[in-house]
Amino acid sequence: MFWAAVVTSAPQPITAPLAYLAVEEVSALLSFSFAFAAGAMLSLVAAKLVPDAFGRTTWRSAAPGTVIAAALMLALSALLGV
């Protein structure tokens, strides 16, 4: 596993400048692509993880965790002004 990680990570320093230039060229599209990625992640969570988390036997622990996490995210958002 170590060598697989090394081999797959080796090209990253080489391609980083190319990726930087590509991002600089399409910076106007970044907000739309981030919004698309966020929507895709939310739909994945809603379709795959929520049904498993809120199953017949696990909903008692999933519900308070979800409420606490949402409250923490809102508090951090207000605190950081994001």
PDB file with SEQRES, HELIX, SHEET and CRYST1 records, atoms N, CA, C and O in Angstrom:
SEQRES   1 A   82  MET PHE TRP ALA ALA VAL VAL THR SER ALA PRO GLN PRO          
SEQRES   2 A   82  ILE THR ALA PRO LEU ALA TYR LEU ALA VAL GLU GLU VAL          
SEQRES   3 A   82  SER ALA LEU LEU SER PHE SER PHE ALA PHE ALA ALA GLY          
SEQRES   4 A   82  ALA MET LEU SER LEU VAL ALA ALA LYS LEU VAL PRO ASP          
SEQRES   5 A   82  ALA PHE GLY ARG THR THR TRP ARG SER ALA ALA PRO GLY          
SEQRES   6 A   82  THR VAL ILE ALA ALA ALA LEU MET LEU ALA LEU SER ALA          
SEQRES   7 A   82  LEU LEU GLY VAL                                              
HELIX    1 AA1 PHE A    2  SER A    9  1                                   8    
HELIX    2 AA2 GLN A   12  GLU A   25  1                                  14    
HELIX    3 AA3 SER A   27  LEU A   29  5                                   3    
HELIX    4 AA4 LEU A   30  LEU A   44  1                                  15    
HELIX    5 AA5 VAL A   45  LEU A   49  3                                   5    
HELIX    6 AA6 VAL A   50  ALA A   53  1                                   4    
HELIX    7 AA7 TRP A   59  LEU A   80  1                                  22    
CRYST1    1.000    1.000    1.000  90.00  90.00  90.00 P 1           1          
ATOM      1  N   MET A   1       0.818  -1.185   0.000  1.00  0.00           N  
ATOM      2  CA  MET A   1       0.000   0.000   0.000  1.00  0.00           C  
ATOM      3  C   MET A   1       0.866   1.254   0.000  1.00  0.00           C  
ATOM      4  O   MET A   1       0.527   2.255  -0.632  1.00  0.00           O  
ATOM      5  N   PHE A   2       1.982   1.190   0.712  1.00  0.00           N  
ATOM      6  CA  PHE A   2       2.869   2.354   0.748  1.00  0.00           C  
ATOM      7  C   PHE A   2       3.352   2.713  -0.648  1.00  0.00           C  
ATOM      8  O   PHE A   2       3.292   3.873  -1.056  1.00  0.00           O  
ATOM      9  N   TRP A   3       3.836   1.703  -1.382  1.00  0.00           N  
ATOM     10  CA  TRP A   3       4.374   1.988  -2.705  1.00  0.00           C  
ATOM     11  C   TRP A   3       3.281   2.401  -3.685  1.00  0.00           C  
ATOM     12  O   TRP A   3       3.533   3.193  -4.592  1.00  0.00           O  
ATOM     13  N   ALA A   4       2.089   1.881  -3.515  1.00  0.00           N  
ATOM     14  CA  ALA A   4       0.982   2.316  -4.364  1.00  0.00           C  
ATOM     15  C   ALA A   4       0.681   3.790  -4.126  1.00  0.00           C  
ATOM     16  O   ALA A   4       0.403   4.533  -5.067  1.00  0.00           O  
ATOM     17  N   ALA A   5       0.737   4.209  -2.864  1.00  0.00           N  
ATOM     18  CA  ALA A   5       0.521   5.623  -2.553  1.00  0.00           C  
ATOM     19  C   ALA A   5       1.637   6.487  -3.126  1.00  0.00           C  
ATOM     20  O   ALA A   5       1.377   7.575  -3.640  1.00  0.00           O  
ATOM     21  N   VAL A   6       2.868   6.014  -3.043  1.00  0.00           N  
ATOM     22  CA  VAL A   6       3.996   6.774  -3.582  1.00  0.00           C  
ATOM     23  C   VAL A   6       3.873   6.905  -5.103  1.00  0.00           C  
ATOM     24  O   VAL A   6       4.062   7.991  -5.652  1.00  0.00           O  
ATOM     25  N   VAL A   7       3.562   5.816  -5.771  1.00  0.00           N  
ATOM     26  CA  VAL A   7       3.474   5.836  -7.234  1.00  0.00           C  
ATOM     27  C   VAL A   7       2.337   6.737  -7.707  1.00  0.00           C  
ATOM     28  O   VAL A   7       2.495   7.470  -8.683  1.00  0.00           O  
ATOM     29  N   THR A   8       1.199   6.691  -7.030  1.00  0.00           N  
ATOM     30  CA  THR A   8       0.076   7.522  -7.464  1.00  0.00           C  
ATOM     31  C   THR A   8       0.251   8.979  -7.084  1.00  0.00           C  
ATOM     32  O   THR A   8      -0.379   9.844  -7.693  1.00  0.00           O  
ATOM     33  N   SER A   9       1.084   9.281  -6.099  1.00  0.00           N  
ATOM     34  CA  SER A   9       1.308  10.665  -5.693  1.00  0.00           C  
ATOM     35  C   SER A   9       2.489  11.311  -6.403  1.00  0.00           C  
ATOM     36  O   SER A   9       2.614  12.535  -6.383  1.00  0.00           O  
ATOM     37  N   ALA A  10       3.340  10.539  -7.016  1.00  0.00           N  
ATOM     38  CA  ALA A  10       4.535  11.074  -7.658  1.00  0.00           C  
ATOM     39  C   ALA A  10       4.247  12.120  -8.737  1.00  0.00           C  
ATOM     40  O   ALA A  10       4.979  13.107  -8.807  1.00  0.00           O  
ATOM     41  N   PRO A  11       3.227  11.963  -9.578  1.00  0.00           N  
ATOM     42  CA  PRO A  11       2.988  12.972 -10.621  1.00  0.00           C  
ATOM     43  C   PRO A  11       2.417  14.295 -10.105  1.00  0.00           C  
ATOM     44  O   PRO A  11       2.383  15.272 -10.854  1.00  0.00           O  
ATOM     45  N   GLN A  12       1.979  14.354  -8.877  1.00  0.00           N  
ATOM     46  CA  GLN A  12       1.323  15.571  -8.391  1.00  0.00           C  
ATOM     47  C   GLN A  12       2.206  16.811  -8.435  1.00  0.00           C  
ATOM     48  O   GLN A  12       1.738  17.847  -8.907  1.00  0.00           O  
ATOM     49  N   PRO A  13       3.452  16.772  -7.974  1.00  0.00           N  
ATOM     50  CA  PRO A  13       4.275  17.987  -8.085  1.00  0.00           C  
ATOM     51  C   PRO A  13       4.549  18.401  -9.526  1.00  0.00           C  
ATOM     52  O   PRO A  13       4.746  19.582  -9.812  1.00  0.00           O  
ATOM     53  N   ILE A  14       4.558  17.445 -10.414  1.00  0.00           N  
ATOM     54  CA  ILE A  14       4.826  17.749 -11.823  1.00  0.00           C  
ATOM     55  C   ILE A  14       3.618  18.432 -12.460  1.00  0.00           C  
ATOM     56  O   ILE A  14       3.770  19.373 -13.239  1.00  0.00           O  
ATOM     57  N   THR A  15       2.428  17.958 -12.128  1.00  0.00           N  
ATOM     58  CA  THR A  15       1.220  18.493 -12.765  1.00  0.00           C  
ATOM     59  C   THR A  15       0.604  19.654 -12.004  1.00  0.00           C  
ATOM     60  O   THR A  15      -0.357  20.251 -12.490  1.00  0.00           O  
ATOM     61  N   ALA A  16       1.116  19.997 -10.834  1.00  0.00           N  
ATOM     62  CA  ALA A  16       0.545  21.103 -10.055  1.00  0.00           C  
ATOM     63  C   ALA A  16       0.606  22.439 -10.802  1.00  0.00           C  
ATOM     64  O   ALA A  16      -0.390  23.163 -10.792  1.00  0.00           O  
ATOM     65  N   PRO A  17       1.717  22.804 -11.449  1.00  0.00           N  
ATOM     66  CA  PRO A  17       1.713  24.077 -12.197  1.00  0.00           C  
ATOM     67  C   PRO A  17       0.700  24.096 -13.336  1.00  0.00           C  
ATOM     68  O   PRO A  17       0.082  25.127 -13.599  1.00  0.00           O  
ATOM     69  N   LEU A  18       0.529  22.972 -14.005  1.00  0.00           N  
ATOM     70  CA  LEU A  18      -0.467  22.896 -15.069  1.00  0.00           C  
ATOM     71  C   LEU A  18      -1.874  23.081 -14.504  1.00  0.00           C  
ATOM     72  O   LEU A  18      -2.695  23.781 -15.097  1.00  0.00           O  
ATOM     73  N   ALA A  19      -2.149  22.463 -13.376  1.00  0.00           N  
ATOM     74  CA  ALA A  19      -3.458  22.619 -12.740  1.00  0.00           C  
ATOM     75  C   ALA A  19      -3.677  24.060 -12.299  1.00  0.00           C  
ATOM     76  O   ALA A  19      -4.782  24.588 -12.425  1.00  0.00           O  
ATOM     77  N   TYR A  20      -2.629  24.698 -11.783  1.00  0.00           N  
ATOM     78  CA  TYR A  20      -2.735  26.106 -11.373  1.00  0.00           C  
ATOM     79  C   TYR A  20      -3.088  26.990 -12.563  1.00  0.00           C  
ATOM     80  O   TYR A  20      -3.966  27.848 -12.467  1.00  0.00           O  
ATOM     81  N   LEU A  21      -2.407  26.783 -13.676  1.00  0.00           N  
ATOM     82  CA  LEU A  21      -2.701  27.580 -14.870  1.00  0.00           C  
ATOM     83  C   LEU A  21      -4.122  27.341 -15.373  1.00  0.00           C  
ATOM     84  O   LEU A  21      -4.794  28.275 -15.811  1.00  0.00           O  
ATOM     85  N   ALA A  22      -4.573  26.107 -15.311  1.00  0.00           N  
ATOM     86  CA  ALA A  22      -5.937  25.799 -15.751  1.00  0.00           C  
ATOM     87  C   ALA A  22      -6.964  26.478 -14.859  1.00  0.00           C  
ATOM     88  O   ALA A  22      -7.973  26.983 -15.351  1.00  0.00           O  
ATOM     89  N   VAL A  23      -6.720  26.497 -13.559  1.00  0.00           N  
ATOM     90  CA  VAL A  23      -7.650  27.152 -12.633  1.00  0.00           C  
ATOM     91  C   VAL A  23      -7.652  28.654 -12.865  1.00  0.00           C  
ATOM     92  O   VAL A  23      -8.708  29.284 -12.799  1.00  0.00           O  
ATOM     93  N   GLU A  24      -6.503  29.235 -13.132  1.00  0.00           N  
ATOM     94  CA  GLU A  24      -6.431  30.670 -13.408  1.00  0.00           C  
ATOM     95  C   GLU A  24      -7.218  31.039 -14.659  1.00  0.00           C  
ATOM     96  O   GLU A  24      -7.802  32.120 -14.727  1.00  0.00           O  
ATOM     97  N   GLU A  25      -7.239  30.155 -15.641  1.00  0.00           N  
ATOM     98  CA  GLU A  25      -7.959  30.427 -16.884  1.00  0.00           C  
ATOM     99  C   GLU A  25      -9.471  30.371 -16.709  1.00  0.00           C  
ATOM    100  O   GLU A  25     -10.195  31.116 -17.370  1.00  0.00           O  
ATOM    101  N   VAL A  26      -9.952  29.512 -15.843  1.00  0.00           N  
ATOM    102  CA  VAL A  26     -11.395  29.327 -15.685  1.00  0.00           C  
ATOM    103  C   VAL A  26     -11.875  29.755 -14.296  1.00  0.00           C  
ATOM    104  O   VAL A  26     -12.812  29.162 -13.763  1.00  0.00           O  
ATOM    105  N   SER A  27     -11.259  30.757 -13.713  1.00  0.00           N  
ATOM    106  CA  SER A  27     -11.612  31.170 -12.347  1.00  0.00           C  
ATOM    107  C   SER A  27     -13.060  31.656 -12.251  1.00  0.00           C  
ATOM    108  O   SER A  27     -13.669  31.557 -11.186  1.00  0.00           O  
ATOM    109  N   ALA A  28     -13.613  32.172 -13.334  1.00  0.00           N  
ATOM    110  CA  ALA A  28     -15.001  32.625 -13.298  1.00  0.00           C  
ATOM    111  C   ALA A  28     -15.977  31.463 -13.137  1.00  0.00           C  
ATOM    112  O   ALA A  28     -17.090  31.652 -12.646  1.00  0.00           O  
ATOM    113  N   LEU A  29     -15.570  30.273 -13.546  1.00  0.00           N  
ATOM    114  CA  LEU A  29     -16.449  29.109 -13.450  1.00  0.00           C  
ATOM    115  C   LEU A  29     -16.307  28.356 -12.130  1.00  0.00           C  
ATOM    116  O   LEU A  29     -17.062  27.417 -11.875  1.00  0.00           O  
ATOM    117  N   LEU A  30     -15.360  28.749 -11.295  1.00  0.00           N  
ATOM    118  CA  LEU A  30     -15.114  27.994 -10.067  1.00  0.00           C  
ATOM    119  C   LEU A  30     -16.311  28.001  -9.128  1.00  0.00           C  
ATOM    120  O   LEU A  30     -16.637  26.967  -8.544  1.00  0.00           O  
ATOM    121  N   SER A  31     -16.972  29.142  -8.970  1.00  0.00           N  
ATOM    122  CA  SER A  31     -18.113  29.177  -8.049  1.00  0.00           C  
ATOM    123  C   SER A  31     -19.224  28.242  -8.513  1.00  0.00           C  
ATOM    124  O   SER A  31     -19.861  27.585  -7.689  1.00  0.00           O  
ATOM    125  N   PHE A  32     -19.462  28.174  -9.812  1.00  0.00           N  
ATOM    126  CA  PHE A  32     -20.485  27.268 -10.331  1.00  0.00           C  
ATOM    127  C   PHE A  32     -20.081  25.809 -10.160  1.00  0.00           C  
ATOM    128  O   PHE A  32     -20.912  24.962  -9.832  1.00  0.00           O  
ATOM    129  N   SER A  33     -18.798  25.519 -10.385  1.00  0.00           N  
ATOM    130  CA  SER A  33     -18.357  24.132 -10.241  1.00  0.00           C  
ATOM    131  C   SER A  33     -18.357  23.703  -8.777  1.00  0.00           C  
ATOM    132  O   SER A  33     -18.654  22.546  -8.479  1.00  0.00           O  
ATOM    133  N   PHE A  34     -18.029  24.616  -7.856  1.00  0.00           N  
ATOM    134  CA  PHE A  34     -18.114  24.282  -6.435  1.00  0.00           C  
ATOM    135  C   PHE A  34     -19.565  24.046  -6.023  1.00  0.00           C  
ATOM    136  O   PHE A  34     -19.849  23.137  -5.243  1.00  0.00           O  
ATOM    137  N   ALA A  35     -20.476  24.854  -6.538  1.00  0.00           N  
ATOM    138  CA  ALA A  35     -21.893  24.667  -6.225  1.00  0.00           C  
ATOM    139  C   ALA A  35     -22.392  23.339  -6.779  1.00  0.00           C  
ATOM    140  O   ALA A  35     -23.165  22.645  -6.119  1.00  0.00           O  
ATOM    141  N   PHE A  36     -21.959  22.981  -7.979  1.00  0.00           N  
ATOM    142  CA  PHE A  36     -22.341  21.696  -8.558  1.00  0.00           C  
ATOM    143  C   PHE A  36     -21.803  20.542  -7.719  1.00  0.00           C  
ATOM    144  O   PHE A  36     -22.518  19.575  -7.457  1.00  0.00           O  
ATOM    145  N   ALA A  37     -20.549  20.644  -7.299  1.00  0.00           N  
ATOM    146  CA  ALA A  37     -19.951  19.583  -6.475  1.00  0.00           C  
ATOM    147  C   ALA A  37     -20.664  19.470  -5.134  1.00  0.00           C  
ATOM    148  O   ALA A  37     -20.882  18.362  -4.646  1.00  0.00           O  
ATOM    149  N   ALA A  38     -21.029  20.592  -4.535  1.00  0.00           N  
ATOM    150  CA  ALA A  38     -21.746  20.556  -3.262  1.00  0.00           C  
ATOM    151  C   ALA A  38     -23.123  19.918  -3.433  1.00  0.00           C  
ATOM    152  O   ALA A  38     -23.550  19.131  -2.589  1.00  0.00           O  
ATOM    153  N   GLY A  39     -23.808  20.249  -4.505  1.00  0.00           N  
ATOM    154  CA  GLY A  39     -25.106  19.639  -4.762  1.00  0.00           C  
ATOM    155  C   GLY A  39     -25.005  18.146  -5.009  1.00  0.00           C  
ATOM    156  O   GLY A  39     -25.854  17.376  -4.559  1.00  0.00           O  
ATOM    157  N   ALA A  40     -23.973  17.740  -5.720  1.00  0.00           N  
ATOM    158  CA  ALA A  40     -23.763  16.312  -5.959  1.00  0.00           C  
ATOM    159  C   ALA A  40     -23.494  15.584  -4.648  1.00  0.00           C  
ATOM    160  O   ALA A  40     -24.007  14.485  -4.434  1.00  0.00           O  
ATOM    161  N   MET A  41     -22.696  16.183  -3.771  1.00  0.00           N  
ATOM    162  CA  MET A  41     -22.402  15.546  -2.486  1.00  0.00           C  
ATOM    163  C   MET A  41     -23.655  15.479  -1.613  1.00  0.00           C  
ATOM    164  O   MET A  41     -23.890  14.471  -0.946  1.00  0.00           O  
ATOM    165  N   LEU A  42     -24.449  16.527  -1.612  1.00  0.00           N  
ATOM    166  CA  LEU A  42     -25.684  16.504  -0.819  1.00  0.00           C  
ATOM    167  C   LEU A  42     -26.659  15.444  -1.336  1.00  0.00           C  
ATOM    168  O   LEU A  42     -27.300  14.752  -0.546  1.00  0.00           O  
ATOM    169  N   SER A  43     -26.769  15.319  -2.653  1.00  0.00           N  
ATOM    170  CA  SER A  43     -27.676  14.301  -3.183  1.00  0.00           C  
ATOM    171  C   SER A  43     -27.174  12.894  -2.869  1.00  0.00           C  
ATOM    172  O   SER A  43     -27.974  11.994  -2.610  1.00  0.00           O  
ATOM    173  N   LEU A  44     -25.875  12.701  -2.889  1.00  0.00           N  
ATOM    174  CA  LEU A  44     -25.306  11.405  -2.528  1.00  0.00           C  
ATOM    175  C   LEU A  44     -25.586  11.076  -1.059  1.00  0.00           C  
ATOM    176  O   LEU A  44     -25.972   9.954  -0.731  1.00  0.00           O  
ATOM    177  N   VAL A  45     -25.392  12.052  -0.191  1.00  0.00           N  
ATOM    178  CA  VAL A  45     -25.665  11.850   1.234  1.00  0.00           C  
ATOM    179  C   VAL A  45     -27.138  11.546   1.452  1.00  0.00           C  
ATOM    180  O   VAL A  45     -27.489  10.637   2.204  1.00  0.00           O  
ATOM    181  N   ALA A  46     -27.999  12.314   0.788  1.00  0.00           N  
ATOM    182  CA  ALA A  46     -29.432  12.106   0.969  1.00  0.00           C  
ATOM    183  C   ALA A  46     -29.876  10.740   0.457  1.00  0.00           C  
ATOM    184  O   ALA A  46     -30.749  10.109   1.051  1.00  0.00           O  
ATOM    185  N   ALA A  47     -29.288  10.287  -0.627  1.00  0.00           N  
ATOM    186  CA  ALA A  47     -29.723   9.025  -1.229  1.00  0.00           C  
ATOM    187  C   ALA A  47     -29.110   7.798  -0.571  1.00  0.00           C  
ATOM    188  O   ALA A  47     -29.764   6.759  -0.482  1.00  0.00           O  
ATOM    189  N   LYS A  48     -27.875   7.895  -0.112  1.00  0.00           N  
ATOM    190  CA  LYS A  48     -27.173   6.707   0.373  1.00  0.00           C  
ATOM    191  C   LYS A  48     -26.995   6.665   1.892  1.00  0.00           C  
ATOM    192  O   LYS A  48     -27.227   5.626   2.510  1.00  0.00           O  
ATOM    193  N   LEU A  49     -26.591   7.771   2.492  1.00  0.00           N  
ATOM    194  CA  LEU A  49     -26.229   7.729   3.905  1.00  0.00           C  
ATOM    195  C   LEU A  49     -27.415   7.945   4.846  1.00  0.00           C  
ATOM    196  O   LEU A  49     -27.506   7.294   5.887  1.00  0.00           O  
ATOM    197  N   VAL A  50     -28.309   8.841   4.492  1.00  0.00           N  
ATOM    198  CA  VAL A  50     -29.430   9.140   5.389  1.00  0.00           C  
ATOM    199  C   VAL A  50     -30.314   7.920   5.629  1.00  0.00           C  
ATOM    200  O   VAL A  50     -30.669   7.663   6.779  1.00  0.00           O  
ATOM    201  N   PRO A  51     -30.687   7.160   4.607  1.00  0.00           N  
ATOM    202  CA  PRO A  51     -31.508   5.976   4.891  1.00  0.00           C  
ATOM    203  C   PRO A  51     -30.822   4.966   5.814  1.00  0.00           C  
ATOM    204  O   PRO A  51     -31.477   4.340   6.647  1.00  0.00           O  
ATOM    205  N   ASP A  52     -29.518   4.810   5.668  1.00  0.00           N  
ATOM    206  CA  ASP A  52     -28.807   3.888   6.558  1.00  0.00           C  
ATOM    207  C   ASP A  52     -28.714   4.438   7.969  1.00  0.00           C  
ATOM    208  O   ASP A  52     -28.872   3.691   8.935  1.00  0.00           O  
ATOM    209  N   ALA A  53     -28.460   5.733   8.104  1.00  0.00           N  
ATOM    210  CA  ALA A  53     -28.298   6.342   9.431  1.00  0.00           C  
ATOM    211  C   ALA A  53     -29.616   6.363  10.197  1.00  0.00           C  
ATOM    212  O   ALA A  53     -29.643   6.160  11.411  1.00  0.00           O  
ATOM    213  N   PHE A  54     -30.697   6.607   9.483  1.00  0.00           N  
ATOM    214  CA  PHE A  54     -31.994   6.708  10.149  1.00  0.00           C  
ATOM    215  C   PHE A  54     -32.817   5.436   9.961  1.00  0.00           C  
ATOM    216  O   PHE A  54     -34.022   5.493   9.715  1.00  0.00           O  
ATOM    217  N   GLY A  55     -32.163   4.314  10.079  1.00  0.00           N  
ATOM    218  CA  GLY A  55     -32.856   3.024  10.003  1.00  0.00           C  
ATOM    219  C   GLY A  55     -33.725   2.809  11.233  1.00  0.00           C  
ATOM    220  O   GLY A  55     -33.800   3.668  12.111  1.00  0.00           O  
ATOM    221  N   ARG A  56     -34.367   1.678  11.286  1.00  0.00           N  
ATOM    222  CA  ARG A  56     -35.298   1.404  12.379  1.00  0.00           C  
ATOM    223  C   ARG A  56     -34.616   1.357  13.738  1.00  0.00           C  
ATOM    224  O   ARG A  56     -35.224   1.715  14.746  1.00  0.00           O  
ATOM    225  N   THR A  57     -33.373   0.926  13.778  1.00  0.00           N  
ATOM    226  CA  THR A  57     -32.716   0.766  15.081  1.00  0.00           C  
ATOM    227  C   THR A  57     -31.714   1.874  15.385  1.00  0.00           C  
ATOM    228  O   THR A  57     -31.311   2.019  16.539  1.00  0.00           O  
ATOM    229  N   THR A  58     -31.298   2.660  14.395  1.00  0.00           N  
ATOM    230  CA  THR A  58     -30.246   3.642  14.636  1.00  0.00           C  
ATOM    231  C   THR A  58     -30.721   5.083  14.671  1.00  0.00           C  
ATOM    232  O   THR A  58     -29.902   5.978  14.880  1.00  0.00           O  
ATOM    233  N   TRP A  59     -32.001   5.349  14.478  1.00  0.00           N  
ATOM    234  CA  TRP A  59     -32.456   6.725  14.387  1.00  0.00           C  
ATOM    235  C   TRP A  59     -32.316   7.473  15.705  1.00  0.00           C  
ATOM    236  O   TRP A  59     -32.196   8.698  15.705  1.00  0.00           O  
ATOM    237  N   ARG A  60     -32.331   6.760  16.830  1.00  0.00           N  
ATOM    238  CA  ARG A  60     -32.227   7.441  18.121  1.00  0.00           C  
ATOM    239  C   ARG A  60     -30.861   8.088  18.328  1.00  0.00           C  
ATOM    240  O   ARG A  60     -30.759   9.095  19.029  1.00  0.00           O  
ATOM    241  N   SER A  61     -29.824   7.535  17.737  1.00  0.00           N  
ATOM    242  CA  SER A  61     -28.509   8.162  17.847  1.00  0.00           C  
ATOM    243  C   SER A  61     -28.220   9.080  16.668  1.00  0.00           C  
ATOM    244  O   SER A  61     -27.433  10.017  16.806  1.00  0.00           O  
ATOM    245  N   ALA A  62     -28.829   8.839  15.519  1.00  0.00           N  
ATOM    246  CA  ALA A  62     -28.572   9.666  14.341  1.00  0.00           C  
ATOM    247  C   ALA A  62     -29.259  11.021  14.435  1.00  0.00           C  
ATOM    248  O   ALA A  62     -28.700  12.025  13.993  1.00  0.00           O  
ATOM    249  N   ALA A  63     -30.444  11.067  14.995  1.00  0.00           N  
ATOM    250  CA  ALA A  63     -31.193  12.328  15.053  1.00  0.00           C  
ATOM    251  C   ALA A  63     -30.486  13.382  15.913  1.00  0.00           C  
ATOM    252  O   ALA A  63     -30.297  14.504  15.442  1.00  0.00           O  
ATOM    253  N   PRO A  64     -30.087  13.071  17.154  1.00  0.00           N  
ATOM    254  CA  PRO A  64     -29.384  14.107  17.930  1.00  0.00           C  
ATOM    255  C   PRO A  64     -28.041  14.502  17.301  1.00  0.00           C  
ATOM    256  O   PRO A  64     -27.654  15.670  17.348  1.00  0.00           O  
ATOM    257  N   GLY A  65     -27.351  13.556  16.731  1.00  0.00           N  
ATOM    258  CA  GLY A  65     -26.084  13.879  16.072  1.00  0.00           C  
ATOM    259  C   GLY A  65     -26.274  14.824  14.900  1.00  0.00           C  
ATOM    260  O   GLY A  65     -25.468  15.730  14.688  1.00  0.00           O  
ATOM    261  N   THR A  66     -27.341  14.615  14.137  1.00  0.00           N  
ATOM    262  CA  THR A  66     -27.631  15.488  13.009  1.00  0.00           C  
ATOM    263  C   THR A  66     -27.971  16.891  13.480  1.00  0.00           C  
ATOM    264  O   THR A  66     -27.508  17.871  12.897  1.00  0.00           O  
ATOM    265  N   VAL A  67     -28.772  16.997  14.526  1.00  0.00           N  
ATOM    266  CA  VAL A  67     -29.154  18.311  15.060  1.00  0.00           C  
ATOM    267  C   VAL A  67     -27.932  19.035  15.620  1.00  0.00           C  
ATOM    268  O   VAL A  67     -27.755  20.229  15.375  1.00  0.00           O  
ATOM    269  N   ILE A  68     -27.095  18.333  16.363  1.00  0.00           N  
ATOM    270  CA  ILE A  68     -25.898  18.952  16.936  1.00  0.00           C  
ATOM    271  C   ILE A  68     -24.944  19.403  15.827  1.00  0.00           C  
ATOM    272  O   ILE A  68     -24.389  20.500  15.900  1.00  0.00           O  
ATOM    273  N   ALA A  69     -24.751  18.576  14.812  1.00  0.00           N  
ATOM    274  CA  ALA A  69     -23.862  18.944  13.713  1.00  0.00           C  
ATOM    275  C   ALA A  69     -24.390  20.152  12.945  1.00  0.00           C  
ATOM    276  O   ALA A  69     -23.617  21.035  12.573  1.00  0.00           O  
ATOM    277  N   ALA A  70     -25.698  20.197  12.707  1.00  0.00           N  
ATOM    278  CA  ALA A  70     -26.276  21.338  12.000  1.00  0.00           C  
ATOM    279  C   ALA A  70     -26.133  22.609  12.828  1.00  0.00           C  
ATOM    280  O   ALA A  70     -25.809  23.666  12.284  1.00  0.00           O  
ATOM    281  N   ALA A  71     -26.369  22.523  14.128  1.00  0.00           N  
ATOM    282  CA  ALA A  71     -26.220  23.695  15.000  1.00  0.00           C  
ATOM    283  C   ALA A  71     -24.769  24.164  15.033  1.00  0.00           C  
ATOM    284  O   ALA A  71     -24.505  25.366  15.011  1.00  0.00           O  
ATOM    285  N   LEU A  72     -23.839  23.233  15.087  1.00  0.00           N  
ATOM    286  CA  LEU A  72     -22.419  23.592  15.091  1.00  0.00           C  
ATOM    287  C   LEU A  72     -22.021  24.269  13.782  1.00  0.00           C  
ATOM    288  O   LEU A  72     -21.277  25.249  13.791  1.00  0.00           O  
ATOM    289  N   MET A  73     -22.509  23.756  12.672  1.00  0.00           N  
ATOM    290  CA  MET A  73     -22.202  24.373  11.375  1.00  0.00           C  
ATOM    291  C   MET A  73     -22.779  25.773  11.287  1.00  0.00           C  
ATOM    292  O   MET A  73     -22.108  26.680  10.795  1.00  0.00           O  
ATOM    293  N   LEU A  74     -24.001  25.974  11.750  1.00  0.00           N  
ATOM    294  CA  LEU A  74     -24.599  27.312  11.730  1.00  0.00           C  
ATOM    295  C   LEU A  74     -23.851  28.271  12.647  1.00  0.00           C  
ATOM    296  O   LEU A  74     -23.643  29.432  12.295  1.00  0.00           O  
ATOM    297  N   ALA A  75     -23.446  27.792  13.823  1.00  0.00           N  
ATOM    298  CA  ALA A  75     -22.699  28.642  14.758  1.00  0.00           C  
ATOM    299  C   ALA A  75     -21.348  29.046  14.165  1.00  0.00           C  
ATOM    300  O   ALA A  75     -20.954  30.209  14.247  1.00  0.00           O  
ATOM    301  N   LEU A  76     -20.646  28.088  13.571  1.00  0.00           N  
ATOM    302  CA  LEU A  76     -19.365  28.405  12.955  1.00  0.00           C  
ATOM    303  C   LEU A  76     -19.534  29.358  11.762  1.00  0.00           C  
ATOM    304  O   LEU A  76     -18.716  30.253  11.552  1.00  0.00           O  
ATOM    305  N   SER A  77     -20.580  29.157  11.006  1.00  0.00           N  
ATOM    306  CA  SER A  77     -20.849  30.044   9.881  1.00  0.00           C  
ATOM    307  C   SER A  77     -21.104  31.477  10.360  1.00  0.00           C  
ATOM    308  O   SER A  77     -20.602  32.431   9.766  1.00  0.00           O  
ATOM    309  N   ALA A  78     -21.875  31.623  11.420  1.00  0.00           N  
ATOM    310  CA  ALA A  78     -22.144  32.957  11.968  1.00  0.00           C  
ATOM    311  C   ALA A  78     -20.883  33.556  12.595  1.00  0.00           C  
ATOM    312  O   ALA A  78     -20.619  34.749  12.448  1.00  0.00           O  
ATOM    313  N   LEU A  79     -20.121  32.737  13.284  1.00  0.00           N  
ATOM    314  CA  LEU A  79     -18.906  33.213  13.940  1.00  0.00           C  
ATOM    315  C   LEU A  79     -17.850  33.653  12.944  1.00  0.00           C  
ATOM    316  O   LEU A  79     -17.176  34.661  13.155  1.00  0.00           O  
ATOM    317  N   LEU A  80     -17.701  32.903  11.861  1.00  0.00           N  
ATOM    318  CA  LEU A  80     -16.690  33.221  10.857  1.00  0.00           C  
ATOM    319  C   LEU A  80     -17.186  34.185   9.798  1.00  0.00           C  
ATOM    320  O   LEU A  80     -16.396  34.668   8.986  1.00  0.00           O  
ATOM    321  N   GLY A  81     -18.486  34.475   9.789  1.00  0.00           N  
ATOM    322  CA  GLY A  81     -19.038  35.391   8.826  1.00  0.00           C  
ATOM    323  C   GLY A  81     -19.057  34.863   7.401  1.00  0.00           C  
ATOM    324  O   GLY A  81     -18.868  35.613   6.443  1.00  0.00           O  
ATOM    325  N   VAL A  82     -19.286  33.578   7.277  1.00  0.00           N  
ATOM    326  CA  VAL A  82     -19.297  32.961   5.948  1.00  0.00           C  
ATOM    327  C   VAL A  82     -20.707  32.791   5.474  1.00  0.00           C  
ATOM    328  O   VAL A  82     -20.933  32.287   4.374  1.00  0.00           O  
TER     329      VAL A  82                                                      
END                                                                             
